[in-house]
Amino acid sequence: MILIPIAEGKNKFTQYVHLAEEGETIKICRHGKPVAVISSIEEFENVHKDSGFLNNLKEDRKIIEKCADSGWKDSYFDEAFIKLRSE
């Protein structure tokens, strides 16, 4: 993985696209913090292929938070989770 500032990414964009095509991942940073990524189309598609799984995890997290916010005791958690998950 390569970390680069935005200005360098702008100046050498074609070079970094070629590196991405070869399998390298490039993180573009602003003020030292990553804000974007250049990667191959294969890597992009692999990440998004699992988006259904990630969406399910997000929904499960909402259900868990709803159960926790309701004040239910742990002994009832599994039953409540199953009920809410099926809705």
MIDOSE-1310 file (N, C-alpha, C; in nm, 2 decimals, decimal comma, always signed):
residues 87
mili	+0,08/-0,12/+0,00/+0,00/+0,00/+0,00/+0,09/+0,12/+0,00; +0,05/+0,22/-0,08/+0,13/+0,34/-0,10/+0,04/+0,46/-0,04; +0,10/+0,54/+0,04/+0,03/+0,66/+0,09/+0,09/+0,78/+0,01; +0,00/+0,87/-0,04/+0,05/+0,99/-0,11/-0,04/+1,11/-0,08
piae	+0,02/+1,23/-0,08/-0,06/+1,35/-0,07/-0,14/+1,38/-0,20; -0,24/+1,45/-0,18/-0,33/+1,48/-0,30/-0,25/+1,54/-0,41; -0,17/+1,64/-0,38/-0,09/+1,71/-0,49/-0,01/+1,61/-0,57; +0,05/+1,51/-0,51/+0,13/+1,41/-0,58/+0,04/+1,32/-0,66
gknk	-0,08/+1,29/-0,61/-0,17/+1,21/-0,68/-0,22/+1,28/-0,81; -0,24/+1,41/-0,80/-0,28/+1,49/-0,91/-0,17/+1,49/-1,02; -0,05/+1,51/-0,97/+0,07/+1,52/-1,07/+0,11/+1,39/-1,13; +0,08/+1,28/-1,06/+0,13/+1,15/-1,11/+0,01/+1,05/-1,13
ftqy	-0,11/+1,10/-1,16/-0,23/+1,02/-1,16/-0,21/+0,90/-1,25; -0,17/+0,92/-1,37/-0,15/+0,81/-1,47/-0,06/+0,70/-1,41; +0,05/+0,74/-1,35/+0,14/+0,65/-1,29/+0,07/+0,56/-1,18; -0,01/+0,63/-1,10/-0,07/+0,55/-0,99/-0,19/+0,46/-1,04
vhla	-0,25/+0,50/-1,15/-0,35/+0,42/-1,21/-0,28/+0,29/-1,26; -0,17/+0,30/-1,33/-0,09/+0,19/-1,37/-0,05/+0,09/-1,26; -0,01/+0,15/-1,15/+0,02/+0,07/-1,03/-0,10/+0,00/-0,98; -0,21/+0,07/-0,98/-0,34/+0,00/-0,93/-0,38/-0,11/-1,02
eege	-0,36/-0,10/-1,15/-0,38/-0,20/-1,25/-0,30/-0,33/-1,22; -0,18/-0,30/-1,16/-0,09/-0,41/-1,13/-0,12/-0,47/-0,99; -0,22/-0,42/-0,92/-0,26/-0,48/-0,79/-0,22/-0,39/-0,67; -0,16/-0,28/-0,69/-0,12/-0,19/-0,58/-0,24/-0,11/-0,54
tiki	-0,25/-0,08/-0,41/-0,35/+0,01/-0,36/-0,28/+0,14/-0,31; -0,34/+0,25/-0,36/-0,29/+0,38/-0,33/-0,39/+0,46/-0,24; -0,34/+0,50/-0,12/-0,43/+0,58/-0,04/-0,38/+0,73/-0,06; -0,48/+0,81/-0,09/-0,46/+0,95/-0,11/-0,49/+1,03/+0,02
crhg	-0,39/+1,11/+0,07/-0,41/+1,17/+0,20/-0,42/+1,32/+0,19; -0,50/+1,38/+0,28/-0,51/+1,52/+0,30/-0,47/+1,55/+0,44; -0,37/+1,64/+0,46/-0,32/+1,67/+0,59/-0,28/+1,54/+0,66; -0,22/+1,45/+0,59/-0,17/+1,32/+0,66/-0,28/+1,22/+0,69
kpva	-0,41/+1,24/+0,65/-0,51/+1,15/+0,68/-0,57/+1,09/+0,55; -0,58/+0,96/+0,53/-0,64/+0,90/+0,41/-0,78/+0,95/+0,39; -0,80/+0,99/+0,26/-0,94/+1,04/+0,22/-0,99/+0,97/+0,10; -0,91/+0,90/+0,03/-0,96/+0,84/-0,10/-0,86/+0,72/-0,13
viss	-0,90/+0,64/-0,22/-0,82/+0,52/-0,26/-0,82/+0,50/-0,41; -0,71/+0,47/-0,46/-0,71/+0,42/-0,60/-0,67/+0,27/-0,60; -0,76/+0,19/-0,66/-0,73/+0,05/-0,66/-0,78/-0,01/-0,79; -0,75/-0,13/-0,82/-0,79/-0,20/-0,94/-0,94/-0,22/-0,94
ieef	-0,99/-0,24/-1,06/-1,14/-0,26/-1,07/-1,17/-0,40/-1,01; -1,08/-0,49/-1,01/-1,10/-0,62/-0,95/-1,12/-0,61/-0,80; -1,03/-0,53/-0,74/-1,04/-0,50/-0,59/-1,17/-0,43/-0,56; -1,21/-0,33/-0,64/-1,33/-0,26/-0,62/-1,45/-0,35/-0,62
envh	-1,45/-0,44/-0,73/-1,57/-0,53/-0,74/-1,57/-0,64/-0,63; -1,45/-0,68/-0,58/-1,45/-0,77/-0,47/-1,51/-0,71/-0,34; -1,47/-0,59/-0,32/-1,52/-0,52/-0,20/-1,68/-0,50/-0,21; -1,72/-0,46/-0,33/-1,87/-0,44/-0,34/-1,95/-0,56/-0,36
kdsg	-1,89/-0,67/-0,40/-1,96/-0,80/-0,41/-2,01/-0,84/-0,27; -1,94/-0,81/-0,17/-1,98/-0,84/-0,03/-2,07/-0,74/+0,03; -2,12/-0,64/-0,05/-2,20/-0,53/+0,01/-2,33/-0,58/+0,07; -2,39/-0,68/+0,02/-2,51/-0,74/+0,08/-2,48/-0,79/+0,22
flnn	-2,37/-0,86/+0,23/-2,33/-0,90/+0,37/-2,31/-0,79/+0,46; -2,24/-0,68/+0,41/-2,22/-0,56/+0,50/-2,35/-0,49/+0,53; -2,44/-0,49/+0,44/-2,57/-0,43/+0,47/-2,64/-0,51/+0,58; -2,64/-0,64/+0,57/-2,70/-0,72/+0,67/-2,63/-0,70/+0,81
lked	-2,50/-0,68/+0,81/-2,43/-0,65/+0,94/-2,48/-0,51/+0,99; -2,50/-0,42/+0,91/-2,55/-0,28/+0,95/-2,69/-0,30/+1,01; -2,78/-0,37/+0,94/-2,91/-0,39/+0,99/-2,91/-0,47/+1,13; -2,83/-0,57/+1,14/-2,82/-0,64/+1,26/-2,77/-0,55/+1,38
rkii	-2,68/-0,46/+1,34/-2,63/-0,36/+1,45/-2,74/-0,27/+1,49; -2,83/-0,23/+1,40/-2,94/-0,15/+1,44/-3,03/-0,22/+1,53; -3,06/-0,35/+1,50/-3,14/-0,43/+1,58/-3,08/-0,45/+1,72; -2,95/-0,48/+1,73/-2,88/-0,49/+1,86/-2,90/-0,37/+1,94
ekca	-2,87/-0,25/+1,88/-2,89/-0,12/+1,95/-3,03/-0,10/+2,00; -3,13/-0,14/+1,91/-3,27/-0,12/+1,95/-3,30/-0,21/+2,07; -3,25/-0,33/+2,07/-3,26/-0,42/+2,19/-3,20/-0,37/+2,31; -3,08/-0,31/+2,30/-3,00/-0,26/+2,41/-3,07/-0,14/+2,47
dsgw	-3,13/-0,05/+2,38/-3,19/+0,07/+2,42/-3,33/+0,04/+2,49; -3,38/-0,07/+2,46/-3,52/-0,10/+2,52/-3,51/-0,14/+2,67; -3,39/-0,17/+2,72/-3,38/-0,21/+2,85/-3,40/-0,36/+2,88; -3,41/-0,44/+2,77/-3,43/-0,58/+2,79/-3,31/-0,64/+2,86
kdsy	-3,34/-0,74/+2,94/-3,23/-0,81/+3,01/-3,16/-0,91/+2,91; -3,04/-0,95/+2,94/-2,97/-1,03/+2,85/-3,04/-1,17/+2,83; -3,11/-1,22/+2,92/-3,18/-1,35/+2,91/-3,28/-1,34/+2,80; -3,33/-1,22/+2,77/-3,44/-1,21/+2,67/-3,38/-1,16/+2,53
fdea	-3,25/-1,13/+2,53/-3,19/-1,07/+2,42/-3,20/-1,16/+2,29; -3,16/-1,29/+2,30/-3,17/-1,37/+2,19/-3,30/-1,38/+2,12; -3,41/-1,40/+2,21/-3,54/-1,40/+2,16/-3,58/-1,27/+2,09; -3,55/-1,16/+2,15/-3,58/-1,03/+2,09/-3,51/-1,01/+1,96
fikl	-3,38/-1,05/+1,96/-3,31/-1,03/+1,83/-3,37/-1,11/+1,72; -3,40/-1,24/+1,75/-3,46/-1,32/+1,64/-3,59/-1,27/+1,60; -3,67/-1,22/+1,69/-3,80/-1,16/+1,65/-3,78/-1,04/+1,56; -3,69/-0,94/+1,60/-3,67/-0,82/+1,52/-3,60/-0,85/+1,39
rse	-3,51/-0,95/+1,39/-3,44/-0,99/+1,26/-3,54/-1,04/+1,16; -3,65/-1,10/+1,20/-3,74/-1,16/+1,11/-3,84/-1,06/+1,06; -3,85/-0,94/+1,12/-3,94/-0,84/+1,07/-3,90/-0,77/+0,94
